């Protein structure tokens, strides 16, 4: 994944509302003419992305707190950070739609550059996979799904309807693979401590598996909000595998996670 962060763009932290889980991701296009020079000039892509943010912040009718999208994708295969991870989008049409899905826009439009190339599709797929690791569900939809618009245009929408396959034959199933890949130890921690209060459907799936293998320590749940019962349950599970001392403590590790076989959330 080739990611350009807000810091690299010279932007401050996003002021958009916090939202740590959704049903999935909606794909967008610009809906206006996009210069074809973006195909050969990556600096033009960055300029386009910055112009989108500037226009959104200047839109007094919508009163955007930031660029509306969580991420953008350019024809050079770069994923461009917008609101980013854990932030509610402002792009899907209204607040219920914004709450339901994150948003990624491909830098194509209604005229000029209208067709996404493989590099752009790969970058959009990178964004979908990244957001899935941080609370997005399995749904992949177009902006027009649920809102009266032509977005994301015919080309992108046809790709979305196929399940947003990664170009080159590596096509994750559109619904869910069998098991949730290990999201990394940092996913479970905050400031060196368990990330209690963090919300993700992964925690629900994890908790159900812990109950199924006889290691549940829940009085209520499991649920999507990480709690002490999740920590206690996972530590009990790691002890059941023979881990002792610090090795049995939170957070989960890749070896124990692979053995737990958490269904894709």
Backbone as JSON, one array per atom type, in Angstrom:
{
  "sequence": "XXXXXXXXXXXXXXXXXXXXXXXXXXXXXXXXXXXXXXXXXXXXXXXXXXXXXXXXXXXXXXXXXXXXXXXXXXXXXXXXXXXXXXXXXXXXXXXXXXXXXXXXXXXXXXXXXXXXXXXXXXXXXXXXXXXXXXXXXXXXXXXXXXXXXXXXXXXXXXXXXXXXXXXXXXXXXXXXXXXXXXXXXXXXXXXXXXXXXXXXXXXXXXXXXXXXXXXXXXXXXXXXXXXXXXXXXXXXXXXXXXXXXXXXXXXXXXXXXXXXXXXXX",
  "N": [[0.85, -1.19, 0.0], [0.57, 2.18, -0.88], [0.63, 4.92, 0.88], [-0.34, 8.24, 1.42], [-0.16, 10.47, 3.91], [-2.09, 12.67, 6.09], [-0.33, 14.33, 7.45], [1.81, 14.41, 5.68], [0.59, 15.78, 3.68], [0.4, 18.22, 4.79], [-1.69, 18.82, 6.46], [-3.7, 19.41, 9.38], [-4.76, 17.35, 12.22], [-7.82, 15.62, 11.67], [-10.94, 17.25, 12.12], [-13.32, 15.98, 12.05], [-16.27, 14.13, 13.18], [-15.85, 11.46, 15.54], [-15.96, 8.04, 14.7], [-15.97, 4.66, 15.02], [-16.77, 2.27, 13.89], [-18.52, 0.72, 11.13], [-20.99, -0.41, 8.72], [-19.62, -0.96, 6.45], [-17.99, 0.1, 3.45], [-18.47, 2.82, 1.2], [-18.09, 3.59, -2.23], [-16.97, 6.3, -4.21], [-17.06, 8.84, -6.86], [-15.74, 11.89, -8.33], [-17.7, 13.31, -9.72], [-17.64, 15.54, -11.32], [-15.86, 17.31, -13.97], [-12.6, 15.93, -14.42], [-9.2, 16.53, -14.76], [-7.27, 15.01, -17.35], [-4.57, 15.03, -17.1], [-3.84, 14.06, -14.66], [-3.17, 11.44, -15.02], [-0.52, 11.32, -15.8], [0.89, 12.99, -14.18], [1.71, 13.06, -11.03], [1.84, 15.07, -9.12], [-0.26, 16.63, -9.88], [-2.36, 15.09, -9.02], [-2.14, 15.3, -6.24], [-2.6, 18.04, -6.0], [-5.23, 18.11, -6.91], [-6.52, 16.66, -4.88], [-6.07, 18.3, -2.67], [-7.49, 20.51, -3.55], [-10.09, 19.55, -3.51], [-10.53, 19.29, -0.75], [-10.29, 21.98, 0.01], [-12.48, 23.1, -1.32], [-14.58, 21.8, -0.05], [-14.34, 22.69, 2.61], [-14.96, 25.31, 2.18], [-17.62, 25.26, 1.65], [-20.38, 26.54, 2.76], [-23.02, 25.79, 2.98], [-23.15, 22.99, 3.35], [-21.46, 22.85, 5.51], [-19.03, 21.46, 6.15], [-16.75, 19.73, 8.28], [-14.31, 18.95, 7.47], [-12.45, 17.63, 4.62], [-14.71, 15.59, 2.82], [-14.39, 12.83, 2.49], [-13.11, 9.66, 3.68], [-10.85, 8.52, 2.51], [-8.95, 9.03, -0.52], [-8.21, 7.93, -3.89], [-5.69, 7.68, -6.3], [-4.66, 7.69, -9.84], [-2.06, 6.75, -9.85], [-1.81, 4.84, -8.02], [-1.76, 5.57, -5.36], [-2.98, 5.83, -2.05], [-4.79, 8.31, -0.59], [-4.89, 10.11, 2.32], [-7.82, 11.25, 3.86], [-10.32, 12.14, 5.9], [-9.68, 9.89, 7.27], [-8.91, 7.06, 9.45], [-11.33, 5.95, 11.8], [-13.07, 8.12, 11.71], [-16.13, 9.76, 11.04], [-17.65, 9.84, 7.85], [-18.5, 12.52, 5.55], [-19.74, 12.25, 3.18], [-21.81, 10.67, 2.13], [-24.46, 11.5, 1.78], [-26.5, 11.95, 3.75], [-26.9, 12.11, 7.35], [-27.69, 9.53, 8.53], [-26.84, 7.82, 6.43], [-24.14, 8.46, 6.37], [-23.32, 7.52, 8.84], [-23.61, 4.83, 8.43], [-21.7, 3.86, 6.56], [-18.21, 4.12, 5.73], [-16.28, 6.25, 3.44], [-14.71, 6.22, 0.28], [-13.11, 7.86, -2.36], [-12.53, 7.66, -5.81], [-10.27, 9.32, -7.94], [-11.66, 10.16, -10.38], [-14.0, 11.4, -12.84], [-16.93, 12.98, -14.27], [-16.28, 13.91, -16.77], [-13.39, 14.14, -18.96], [-10.95, 12.6, -17.24], [-12.37, 9.71, -16.77], [-12.39, 6.99, -16.35], [-11.37, 4.53, -14.12], [-8.05, 3.33, -13.65], [-6.06, 0.28, -13.27], [-4.26, 0.71, -11.19], [-5.5, 2.69, -9.65], [-7.82, 1.31, -8.85], [-6.64, -0.68, -7.3], [-5.62, 0.91, -5.24], [-8.0, 1.89, -4.11], [-9.0, -0.52, -3.19], [-6.99, -1.09, -1.32], [-7.63, 0.88, 0.54], [-10.19, 0.04, 1.37], [-9.55, -2.42, 2.56], [-7.86, -1.52, 4.6], [-9.62, 0.05, 6.16], [-11.36, -1.96, 6.94], [-9.78, -3.32, 8.73], [-9.93, -1.66, 10.81], [-12.5, -1.41, 11.92], [-14.51, -1.25, 9.94], [-17.27, -2.9, 8.4], [-18.15, -5.69, 6.21], [-19.5, -4.82, 3.93], [-19.48, -3.51, 0.61], [-20.29, -0.85, -1.25], [-21.8, 1.36, -3.71], [-22.0, 4.97, -3.91], [-24.5, 5.6, -4.94], [-26.14, 3.61, -3.97], [-28.68, 3.72, -2.03], [-28.87, 6.47, -2.1], [-29.96, 9.12, -4.17], [-28.18, 9.5, -6.86], [-25.72, 9.74, -9.49], [-23.24, 8.88, -8.83], [-20.98, 6.24, -8.09], [-20.36, 6.72, -10.81], [-20.48, 5.01, -14.0], [-18.34, 3.19, -14.62], [-16.83, 2.76, -12.24], [-18.9, 1.87, -10.61], [-19.72, -0.51, -11.79], [-17.51, -2.08, -11.21], [-17.65, -2.1, -8.41], [-20.02, -3.54, -8.1], [-19.16, -6.04, -8.78], [-17.9, -6.82, -6.55], [-15.66, -5.37, -5.94], [-13.05, -6.34, -6.89], [-9.56, -7.0, -6.51], [-7.27, -5.87, -8.91], [-5.51, -8.06, -11.15], [-6.04, -10.58, -10.36], [-6.02, -11.28, -7.67], [-8.45, -11.61, -5.69], [-10.31, -10.84, -3.08], [-13.09, -12.41, -1.48], [-16.3, -10.88, -1.86], [-18.02, -10.8, 0.31], [-17.13, -12.18, 2.87], [-14.05, -13.55, 3.97], [-13.05, -16.81, 5.25], [-11.79, -16.61, 7.8], [-10.82, -14.08, 10.14], [-8.06, -12.07, 9.47], [-5.05, -11.68, 11.41], [-5.04, -8.65, 13.1], [-2.88, -7.25, 14.06], [-0.9, -6.5, 16.95], [-1.06, -3.9, 17.94], [-3.62, -3.1, 17.35], [-5.16, -3.9, 19.46], [-4.39, -2.42, 21.6], [-3.79, 0.6, 23.53], [-1.85, 3.29, 24.25], [-0.07, 1.58, 25.59], [-1.71, -0.02, 27.11], [-4.58, -2.26, 27.46], [-7.01, -1.59, 24.94], [-9.51, -0.62, 26.07], [-12.93, 0.01, 25.59], [-12.75, 0.55, 22.91], [-14.34, 0.17, 19.75], [-15.34, -2.39, 17.61], [-16.45, -4.72, 15.16], [-14.87, -6.95, 15.13], [-14.28, -7.62, 17.74], [-16.67, -8.68, 18.7], [-16.9, -11.02, 17.13], [-14.55, -12.3, 17.93], [-15.06, -12.69, 20.69], [-17.25, -14.45, 20.64], [-16.03, -16.71, 19.61], [-14.24, -17.28, 21.68], [-16.01, -17.96, 23.69], [-17.05, -20.25, 22.48], [-14.88, -22.0, 22.56], [-14.69, -22.53, 25.17], [-13.6, -20.65, 26.89], [-14.79, -18.33, 27.66], [-15.38, -15.51, 29.69], [-17.54, -14.01, 30.33], [-20.15, -12.04, 31.69], [-22.09, -10.52, 30.56], [-22.68, -10.3, 27.12], [-20.59, -11.66, 24.48], [-19.63, -8.45, 22.95], [-19.37, -5.63, 20.65], [-17.79, -3.68, 21.8], [-14.7, -3.38, 23.29], [-13.98, -4.89, 26.33], [-13.12, -5.53, 29.82], [-13.81, -8.17, 30.27], [-13.37, -9.34, 27.79], [-10.58, -9.22, 27.66], [-9.91, -10.82, 29.9], [-11.01, -13.23, 29.05], [-9.54, -13.8, 26.71], [-7.0, -14.07, 27.76], [-7.41, -16.31, 29.34], [-7.83, -18.14, 27.33], [-5.31, -18.14, 26.07], [-3.81, -19.25, 28.13], [-4.94, -21.76, 28.09], [-3.79, -22.78, 25.86], [-1.31, -23.34, 26.69], [0.4, -21.26, 27.23], [2.27, -19.26, 29.51], [2.83, -16.96, 32.27], [4.01, -13.77, 31.23], [3.63, -14.29, 28.53], [1.1, -15.25, 28.33], [-0.48, -13.11, 28.68], [-2.64, -10.34, 27.71], [-1.78, -8.39, 24.82], [-3.58, -10.27, 22.2], [-1.67, -12.59, 20.23], [-0.15, -13.39, 17.01], [0.1, -16.2, 16.69], [-1.66, -17.48, 18.57], [-4.0, -16.26, 17.75], [-4.37, -17.23, 15.15], [-4.96, -19.87, 15.71], [-7.36, -19.62, 17.07], [-9.19, -18.96, 15.11], [-11.03, -16.82, 14.23], [-14.1, -15.85, 12.9], [-14.56, -13.93, 9.91], [-15.3, -10.58, 10.48]],
  "CA": [[0.0, 0.0, 0.0], [1.28, 3.45, -0.95], [-0.24, 5.83, 1.61], [0.07, 9.61, 1.67], [-0.88, 10.84, 5.13], [-2.45, 14.08, 6.29], [0.88, 15.06, 7.82], [2.58, 14.64, 4.45], [-0.16, 16.78, 2.91], [0.45, 19.48, 5.52], [-2.99, 19.04, 7.09], [-3.79, 19.05, 10.8], [-5.65, 16.24, 12.53], [-9.18, 15.89, 11.21], [-11.92, 17.68, 13.11], [-14.56, 15.25, 11.8], [-16.72, 13.35, 14.33], [-15.3, 10.12, 15.7], [-16.81, 6.87, 14.48], [-14.99, 3.58, 14.95], [-17.26, 1.09, 13.18], [-19.57, 0.93, 10.15], [-21.37, -1.63, 8.0], [-18.68, -1.19, 5.37], [-17.43, 1.24, 2.74], [-19.07, 3.24, -0.06], [-17.14, 4.1, -3.22], [-17.45, 7.54, -4.84], [-16.22, 9.56, -7.81], [-15.87, 13.32, -8.1], [-18.96, 13.8, -10.27], [-17.38, 16.75, -12.11], [-14.71, 17.04, -14.83], [-11.29, 15.71, -13.79], [-8.18, 16.65, -15.83], [-6.57, 13.78, -17.72], [-3.14, 15.13, -16.76], [-3.59, 13.27, -13.46], [-2.62, 10.15, -15.42], [0.92, 11.41, -16.03], [1.5, 13.96, -13.27], [1.21, 12.77, -9.67], [1.66, 16.34, -8.42], [-1.62, 17.09, -10.19], [-3.27, 14.33, -8.14], [-2.08, 15.93, -4.91], [-3.28, 19.33, -6.13], [-6.66, 17.81, -7.0], [-6.97, 16.24, -3.55], [-6.1, 19.49, -1.82], [-8.56, 21.38, -4.04], [-11.35, 19.0, -3.02], [-10.66, 19.68, 0.66], [-10.52, 23.42, 0.08], [-13.86, 23.39, -1.74], [-15.5, 21.31, 0.98], [-14.28, 23.6, 3.76], [-15.58, 26.58, 1.79], [-19.05, 25.02, 1.4], [-21.11, 26.94, 3.97], [-24.31, 25.09, 3.03], [-22.93, 21.67, 3.97], [-20.75, 23.07, 6.77], [-18.13, 20.35, 6.38], [-15.67, 19.9, 9.25], [-13.08, 18.53, 6.81], [-12.77, 16.94, 3.38], [-15.82, 14.7, 3.16], [-14.07, 11.41, 2.33], [-12.08, 9.07, 4.54], [-9.65, 8.37, 1.69], [-9.04, 9.15, -1.96], [-7.31, 7.02, -4.61], [-5.28, 8.32, -7.55], [-4.29, 6.73, -10.89], [-0.7, 6.27, -9.65], [-1.87, 3.79, -7.01], [-1.61, 6.1, -4.0], [-4.13, 6.06, -1.18], [-4.63, 9.65, -0.04], [-5.67, 10.21, 3.56], [-8.75, 12.36, 4.05], [-10.65, 12.1, 7.32], [-8.88, 8.8, 7.81], [-9.46, 5.99, 10.28], [-12.06, 6.33, 13.01], [-13.79, 9.38, 11.54], [-17.35, 9.67, 10.24], [-17.6, 10.53, 6.58], [-19.53, 13.52, 5.26], [-19.91, 12.16, 1.73], [-22.8, 9.7, 1.65], [-25.75, 12.1, 1.45], [-27.16, 12.43, 4.96], [-26.23, 11.56, 8.52], [-27.84, 8.08, 8.65], [-25.99, 7.16, 5.44], [-22.76, 8.66, 6.79], [-23.08, 6.62, 9.97], [-23.65, 3.43, 7.99], [-20.54, 3.45, 5.77], [-17.12, 5.04, 5.41], [-16.31, 6.67, 2.04], [-13.47, 6.36, -0.48], [-13.37, 8.43, -3.67], [-11.55, 7.55, -6.87], [-10.11, 10.62, -8.6], [-12.21, 10.18, -11.73], [-15.17, 12.25, -12.83], [-17.95, 12.86, -15.31], [-15.63, 14.24, -18.04], [-11.94, 14.09, -18.87], [-10.55, 11.32, -16.67], [-13.64, 9.1, -16.35], [-12.28, 5.55, -16.15], [-10.28, 4.18, -13.2], [-7.1, 2.32, -14.1], [-5.84, -0.77, -12.28], [-3.57, 1.26, -10.02], [-6.5, 3.35, -8.81], [-8.66, 0.28, -8.24], [-5.84, -1.3, -6.24], [-5.55, 1.84, -4.11], [-9.3, 1.87, -3.44], [-9.05, -1.79, -2.47], [-6.14, -0.91, -0.15], [-8.39, 1.65, 1.52], [-11.24, -0.82, 1.91], [-8.93, -3.4, 3.46], [-7.37, -0.79, 5.77], [-10.77, 0.4, 7.0], [-11.87, -3.2, 7.53], [-8.93, -3.65, 9.88], [-10.17, -0.67, 11.86], [-13.89, -1.26, 12.3], [-15.49, -1.31, 8.85], [-17.82, -4.21, 8.09], [-17.8, -6.31, 4.93], [-20.24, -4.29, 2.79], [-18.88, -2.59, -0.35], [-21.4, -0.32, -2.03], [-21.59, 2.63, -4.38], [-22.73, 6.09, -3.33], [-25.89, 5.56, -5.4], [-26.89, 2.62, -3.2], [-29.31, 4.38, -0.9], [-28.98, 7.91, -2.31], [-30.25, 9.4, -5.59], [-27.03, 10.12, -7.48], [-25.02, 8.92, -10.47], [-21.98, 8.48, -8.21], [-19.62, 6.62, -8.48], [-20.17, 6.62, -12.25], [-20.73, 3.67, -14.54], [-17.18, 2.32, -14.59], [-16.54, 2.36, -10.87], [-20.02, 1.14, -10.02], [-19.66, -1.87, -12.31], [-16.47, -2.76, -10.42], [-18.2, -2.3, -7.08], [-21.02, -4.6, -8.16], [-18.44, -7.31, -8.87], [-17.28, -7.08, -5.26], [-14.43, -4.59, -5.86], [-11.9, -7.26, -6.93], [-8.24, -6.42, -6.72], [-6.76, -6.21, -10.24], [-4.41, -9.01, -11.19], [-6.48, -11.92, -9.98], [-6.12, -11.47, -6.22], [-9.8, -11.08, -5.45], [-10.95, -11.29, -1.85], [-14.53, -12.56, -1.62], [-16.97, -9.63, -1.53], [-18.7, -10.84, 1.6], [-16.21, -12.4, 3.98], [-13.25, -14.77, 3.96], [-13.4, -17.72, 6.34], [-11.3, -16.18, 9.1], [-10.32, -12.71, 10.26], [-6.61, -12.05, 9.6], [-4.56, -11.02, 12.63], [-4.96, -7.22, 12.79], [-1.7, -6.64, 14.67], [-1.05, -6.3, 18.39], [-1.42, -2.51, 18.23], [-5.07, -2.95, 17.22], [-5.78, -4.23, 20.73], [-3.76, -1.65, 22.67], [-3.76, 2.07, 23.47], [-0.92, 3.83, 25.25], [0.53, 0.5, 26.35], [-2.72, -0.71, 27.9], [-5.7, -2.73, 26.62], [-7.79, -0.47, 24.37], [-10.88, -0.76, 26.57], [-13.85, 0.99, 25.03], [-12.67, 0.57, 21.46], [-15.48, -0.52, 19.15], [-15.09, -3.06, 16.34], [-17.12, -6.01, 15.05], [-13.9, -8.01, 15.37], [-14.36, -8.04, 19.14], [-17.83, -9.57, 18.84], [-16.55, -12.31, 16.54], [-13.54, -12.9, 18.8], [-15.71, -13.13, 21.92], [-18.07, -15.63, 20.38], [-15.13, -17.86, 19.48], [-13.72, -17.58, 23.01], [-17.08, -18.71, 24.37], [-17.18, -21.55, 21.83], [-13.79, -22.89, 22.95], [-14.77, -22.75, 26.61], [-12.78, -19.7, 27.63], [-15.54, -17.1, 27.89], [-15.48, -15.01, 31.06], [-18.52, -12.94, 30.17], [-21.45, -12.0, 32.36], [-22.93, -9.98, 29.5], [-21.91, -10.22, 25.88], [-19.67, -10.6, 24.04], [-20.15, -7.4, 22.08], [-18.42, -4.93, 19.79], [-16.95, -2.79, 22.6], [-13.71, -4.14, 24.03], [-14.1, -4.75, 27.77], [-12.22, -6.35, 30.62], [-14.17, -9.57, 30.09], [-12.67, -9.82, 26.59], [-9.18, -9.41, 28.05], [-9.84, -11.99, 30.77], [-11.34, -14.42, 28.25], [-8.44, -14.13, 25.81], [-5.89, -14.56, 28.57], [-7.76, -17.69, 29.69], [-7.62, -18.94, 26.12], [-3.88, -18.32, 25.85], [-3.35, -20.23, 29.13], [-5.4, -23.08, 27.67], [-2.87, -23.24, 24.83], [-0.04, -23.65, 27.32], [1.19, -20.07, 27.5], [2.35, -18.91, 30.92], [3.46, -15.68, 32.57], [3.72, -12.66, 30.34], [3.21, -14.78, 27.23], [-0.35, -15.5, 28.35], [-1.18, -11.86, 28.9], [-3.09, -9.5, 26.61], [-2.76, -8.57, 23.75], [-3.45, -11.47, 21.38], [-0.55, -12.7, 19.31], [-0.53, -14.02, 15.75], [0.0, -17.66, 16.79], [-2.91, -17.86, 19.24], [-5.11, -15.77, 16.93], [-4.6, -18.14, 14.02], [-5.58, -21.08, 16.24], [-8.73, -19.32, 17.49], [-9.99, -18.97, 13.89], [-12.12, -15.87, 14.38], [-14.77, -15.61, 11.62], [-14.46, -12.57, 9.42], [-16.33, -9.71, 11.05]],
  "C": [[0.88, 1.24, 0.0], [0.36, 4.52, -0.37], [0.42, 7.2, 1.73], [-0.8, 10.14, 2.81], [-1.25, 12.32, 5.15], [-1.22, 14.9, 6.62], [1.71, 15.38, 6.59], [1.9, 15.67, 3.56], [-0.12, 18.16, 3.56], [-0.86, 19.83, 6.2], [-2.93, 18.7, 8.57], [-4.67, 17.82, 11.0], [-7.08, 16.6, 12.14], [-10.1, 16.26, 12.36], [-13.26, 16.96, 12.94], [-14.96, 14.43, 13.03], [-16.09, 11.96, 14.35], [-16.35, 9.06, 15.43], [-15.92, 5.68, 14.19], [-15.51, 2.31, 14.3], [-18.38, 1.49, 12.23], [-19.97, -0.42, 9.56], [-20.36, -1.97, 6.91], [-18.24, 0.12, 4.76], [-18.25, 1.54, 1.49], [-18.02, 3.91, -0.94], [-17.77, 5.27, -3.97], [-16.55, 7.91, -6.03], [-16.48, 11.04, -7.61], [-17.17, 13.9, -8.64], [-18.85, 15.08, -11.05], [-16.17, 16.45, -13.0], [-13.4, 16.91, -14.04], [-10.24, 15.73, -14.9], [-7.47, 15.32, -16.1], [-5.08, 13.84, -17.38], [-2.82, 14.4, -15.45], [-2.94, 11.93, -13.8], [-1.1, 10.17, -15.52], [1.64, 12.31, -15.04], [0.93, 13.73, -11.87], [1.04, 14.04, -8.85], [0.26, 16.91, -8.68], [-2.65, 16.34, -9.35], [-3.32, 14.96, -6.75], [-2.81, 17.27, -4.93], [-4.79, 19.14, -6.19], [-7.23, 17.47, -5.64], [-7.06, 17.44, -2.6], [-7.21, 20.45, -2.25], [-9.93, 20.87, -3.57], [-11.56, 19.42, -1.56], [-10.97, 21.17, 0.79], [-11.96, 23.76, -0.29], [-14.87, 22.92, -0.7], [-15.51, 22.25, 2.19], [-14.92, 24.94, 3.46], [-17.08, 26.47, 1.57], [-19.85, 25.32, 2.66], [-22.46, 26.23, 4.09], [-24.16, 23.75, 3.73], [-22.22, 21.77, 5.31], [-19.85, 21.89, 7.12], [-17.09, 20.69, 7.44], [-14.31, 19.6, 8.64], [-13.44, 18.06, 5.41], [-13.75, 15.82, 3.69], [-15.43, 13.23, 3.21], [-13.05, 10.93, 3.36], [-10.76, 8.92, 3.79], [-9.98, 8.69, 0.24], [-8.04, 8.19, -2.6], [-6.98, 7.64, -5.96], [-4.81, 7.29, -8.57], [-2.84, 6.26, -10.82], [-0.63, 5.23, -8.53], [-1.68, 4.26, -5.59], [-2.97, 6.21, -3.32], [-3.88, 7.36, -0.44], [-5.5, 9.79, 1.2], [-6.54, 11.46, 3.55], [-9.07, 12.45, 5.53], [-9.92, 10.95, 8.02], [-9.65, 7.81, 8.65], [-10.2, 6.57, 11.47], [-12.79, 7.65, 12.94], [-15.01, 9.17, 10.65], [-17.19, 10.44, 8.95], [-18.67, 11.62, 6.5], [-20.01, 13.42, 3.84], [-21.13, 11.39, 1.25], [-24.21, 10.24, 1.44], [-26.55, 12.64, 2.61], [-26.55, 11.71, 6.15], [-26.46, 10.06, 8.72], [-26.97, 7.31, 7.67], [-24.51, 7.31, 5.8], [-22.38, 7.75, 7.94], [-22.92, 5.18, 9.5], [-22.38, 2.97, 7.3], [-19.48, 4.54, 5.76], [-17.15, 5.35, 3.91], [-14.9, 6.79, 1.46], [-13.82, 6.86, -1.87], [-12.21, 8.12, -4.61], [-11.47, 8.88, -7.61], [-10.42, 10.5, -10.09], [-13.5, 10.97, -11.67], [-16.1, 12.0, -13.99], [-17.41, 13.18, -16.7], [-14.12, 14.21, -17.85], [-11.49, 12.71, -18.44], [-11.8, 10.67, -16.06], [-13.52, 7.64, -15.97], [-11.12, 5.23, -15.21], [-9.35, 3.15, -13.84], [-6.85, 1.3, -12.98], [-5.16, -0.25, -11.03], [-4.54, 1.96, -9.09], [-7.4, 2.33, -8.12], [-7.92, -0.43, -7.11], [-5.76, -0.4, -5.02], [-6.89, 1.91, -3.36], [-9.43, 0.6, -2.61], [-8.16, -1.75, -1.22], [-6.9, -0.16, 0.95], [-9.5, 0.84, 2.16], [-10.66, -1.79, 2.93], [-8.42, -2.73, 4.73], [-8.52, -0.45, 6.71], [-11.39, -0.83, 7.64], [-11.06, -3.62, 8.75], [-9.21, -2.74, 11.07], [-11.67, -0.38, 12.02], [-14.92, -1.29, 11.21], [-15.96, -2.74, 8.65], [-17.52, -4.62, 6.66], [-18.5, -5.69, 3.72], [-19.38, -3.35, 1.93], [-19.99, -2.13, -1.28], [-20.95, 0.92, -2.78], [-22.38, 3.72, -3.7], [-24.21, 6.04, -3.7], [-26.75, 4.54, -4.66], [-27.45, 3.29, -1.95], [-29.46, 5.88, -1.05], [-29.1, 8.18, -3.8], [-29.11, 10.19, -6.21], [-26.46, 9.19, -8.55], [-23.7, 8.38, -9.94], [-22.02, 7.0, -7.8], [-19.35, 6.56, -9.98], [-20.24, 5.18, -12.71], [-19.56, 2.73, -14.37], [-16.88, 1.82, -13.18], [-17.67, 1.52, -10.27], [-20.06, -0.3, -10.52], [-18.64, -2.69, -11.55], [-16.96, -3.06, -9.02], [-19.18, -3.47, -7.07], [-20.39, -5.99, -8.3], [-17.79, -7.7, -7.54], [-15.97, -6.35, -5.06], [-13.2, -5.48, -5.87], [-10.59, -6.51, -7.14], [-7.73, -6.81, -8.1], [-5.59, -7.2, -10.16], [-4.76, -10.37, -10.67], [-6.54, -12.18, -8.5], [-7.41, -10.84, -5.75], [-10.38, -11.62, -4.16], [-12.45, -11.44, -2.07], [-15.24, -11.29, -1.18], [-17.65, -9.65, -0.18], [-17.69, -11.0, 2.73], [-15.36, -13.64, 3.75], [-13.58, -15.6, 5.18], [-13.01, -17.16, 7.7], [-10.71, -14.78, 9.03], [-8.8, -12.76, 10.37], [-6.19, -11.31, 10.87], [-4.35, -9.53, 12.35], [-3.74, -6.52, 13.37], [-1.93, -6.34, 16.14], [-1.49, -4.88, 18.73], [-2.92, -2.25, 18.12], [-5.76, -3.11, 18.57], [-5.29, -3.36, 21.89], [-3.91, -0.14, 22.44], [-2.88, 2.56, 24.62], [-0.36, 2.74, 26.17], [-0.42, -0.29, 27.21], [-3.8, -1.27, 26.98], [-6.59, -1.58, 26.2], [-9.26, -0.6, 24.77], [-11.76, 0.37, 26.05], [-13.79, 1.11, 23.53], [-13.78, -0.28, 20.86], [-15.08, -1.12, 17.8], [-15.87, -4.36, 16.31], [-16.18, -7.19, 15.25], [-14.01, -8.52, 16.8], [-15.57, -8.96, 19.39], [-17.5, -10.96, 18.32], [-15.53, -13.05, 17.41], [-14.18, -13.47, 20.06], [-16.55, -14.38, 21.74], [-17.2, -16.88, 20.23], [-14.55, -18.25, 20.83], [-14.74, -18.35, 23.84], [-17.15, -20.13, 23.81], [-16.09, -22.52, 22.25], [-13.69, -23.05, 24.46], [-13.98, -21.79, 27.46], [-13.49, -18.38, 27.91], [-15.61, -16.76, 29.37], [-16.48, -13.86, 31.11], [-19.71, -13.13, 31.09], [-22.51, -11.45, 31.41], [-22.08, -9.92, 28.23], [-21.61, -11.59, 25.33], [-20.31, -9.59, 23.1], [-19.03, -6.7, 21.35], [-17.48, -4.0, 20.54], [-15.99, -3.61, 23.45], [-13.82, -3.84, 25.52], [-13.14, -5.66, 28.5], [-12.54, -7.83, 30.48], [-13.53, -10.17, 28.84], [-11.21, -10.12, 26.91], [-9.04, -10.67, 28.89], [-10.07, -13.28, 29.99], [-10.17, -14.81, 27.36], [-7.23, -14.65, 26.59], [-6.14, -15.99, 29.02], [-7.52, -18.61, 28.5], [-6.13, -19.19, 25.89], [-3.29, -19.28, 26.89], [-3.76, -21.63, 28.73], [-4.5, -23.67, 26.58], [-1.49, -23.59, 25.39], [0.86, -22.46, 27.57], [1.16, -19.77, 29.0], [2.98, -17.54, 31.08], [3.04, -14.59, 31.61], [3.24, -13.08, 28.98], [1.72, -15.04, 27.15], [-1.16, -14.21, 28.46], [-1.66, -11.24, 27.59], [-1.92, -8.67, 26.12], [-2.63, -9.93, 23.06], [-2.19, -11.42, 20.52], [-0.96, -13.45, 18.06], [-0.71, -15.54, 15.85], [-1.32, -18.09, 17.44], [-4.12, -17.42, 18.42], [-5.41, -16.72, 15.79], [-5.27, -19.43, 14.49], [-7.03, -20.85, 16.66], [-9.69, -19.33, 16.3], [-11.26, -18.11, 14.02], [-12.79, -15.65, 13.03], [-14.63, -14.16, 11.2], [-15.62, -11.75, 9.92], [-16.97, -8.84, 10.0]]
}
